Amino acid sequence: MTFEPSVPIESTHVRALTDGVAQVFTWEEDARIEVRNLGSEIVIEANAAGLRTLAGHLLVLAKDGVPDGSHLHLEDSNGLEDGSVGLVLERSDAE
């Protein structure tokens, strides 16, 4: 998967290429997303822009033609608030 970031005025777009299929993931300008591991559960806390951003990421992965195994890594240095645990959103069509 390769990434080519570009920064429009009100959002950030990242292009990912998987098996020749391009996907564009978009972050809203004021998105705030934090992921915490509380031991027996994972908490994803986000403001409205962050929730829309996550929903958009999931919709990109759910589109027709997106290959099985396509995924997006989110970390505290890449899309999540400082101190967050990593989060991987992955498409799996296996039953």
HUVEN-V29554 format. One record per pair of residues at least 6 apart in sequence whose ideal C-beta (glycine too) atoms are under 7 Angstrom apart, sorted by the first residue. I is the first residue (numbers start at 1). GAP is how many residues later the second one is. D is the distance in Angstrom with one decimal. If there is no record, write none. Layout:
i: <I & I>
gap: <GAP & GAP>
d: <D & D>
This chain:
i: <1 & 1 & 1 & 2 & 3 & 3 & 3 & 4 & 5 & 5 & 6 & 10 & 11 & 11 & 11 & 11 & 12 & 13 & 13 & 14 & 15 & 15 & 16 & 16 & 16 & 18 & 18 & 19 & 21 & 21 & 21 & 23 & 23 & 23 & 24 & 25 & 25 & 25 & 26 & 27 & 27 & 28 & 28 & 28 & 30 & 30 & 31 & 31 & 31 & 32 & 32 & 32 & 32 & 33 & 33 & 33 & 33 & 33 & 33 & 33 & 33 & 34 & 34 & 34 & 34 & 35 & 35 & 35 & 35 & 35 & 35 & 36 & 36 & 37 & 46 & 57 & 57 & 58 & 61 & 61 & 61 & 66 & 68 & 68 & 68 & 69 & 69 & 70 & 71 & 71 & 71 & 71 & 72 & 73 & 73 & 74 & 74 & 74 & 75 & 76 & 76 & 76 & 80>
gap: <15 & 16 & 17 & 15 & 11 & 12 & 13 & 11 & 7 & 9 & 7 & 19 & 15 & 16 & 17 & 18 & 15 & 11 & 13 & 11 & 7 & 9 & 7 & 9 & 56 & 49 & 52 & 48 & 44 & 45 & 46 & 37 & 43 & 47 & 36 & 32 & 35 & 47 & 30 & 26 & 52 & 21 & 24 & 25 & 17 & 19 & 18 & 19 & 22 & 14 & 15 & 18 & 49 & 11 & 13 & 17 & 20 & 21 & 46 & 47 & 48 & 11 & 46 & 47 & 50 & 7 & 9 & 45 & 49 & 50 & 52 & 7 & 49 & 48 & 8 & 15 & 32 & 31 & 9 & 28 & 30 & 25 & 23 & 24 & 25 & 21 & 22 & 21 & 17 & 18 & 19 & 20 & 17 & 13 & 15 & 6 & 12 & 13 & 11 & 6 & 7 & 8 & 7>
d: <5.1 & 6.6 & 5.3 & 5.0 & 5.4 & 6.8 & 6.0 & 4.6 & 6.8 & 5.3 & 5.4 & 4.9 & 5.3 & 6.0 & 5.5 & 5.7 & 4.4 & 5.5 & 5.2 & 4.7 & 5.8 & 5.4 & 4.8 & 6.6 & 6.9 & 5.4 & 4.5 & 4.4 & 6.0 & 6.2 & 5.9 & 5.1 & 6.4 & 6.7 & 6.9 & 5.4 & 5.8 & 5.9 & 5.6 & 5.1 & 6.4 & 4.0 & 5.9 & 5.2 & 7.0 & 4.6 & 4.3 & 4.3 & 4.3 & 6.2 & 4.7 & 4.9 & 6.1 & 6.9 & 4.4 & 4.1 & 6.8 & 6.4 & 6.6 & 5.3 & 6.5 & 4.7 & 6.4 & 4.1 & 5.1 & 6.6 & 5.4 & 5.8 & 4.4 & 5.2 & 4.8 & 4.6 & 6.6 & 4.8 & 6.4 & 5.8 & 5.6 & 6.4 & 5.9 & 6.1 & 4.6 & 5.9 & 6.1 & 6.4 & 4.5 & 6.9 & 6.8 & 4.8 & 5.6 & 6.2 & 3.7 & 6.9 & 4.9 & 6.6 & 5.4 & 5.1 & 6.8 & 4.5 & 4.8 & 5.1 & 6.0 & 4.6 & 6.7>
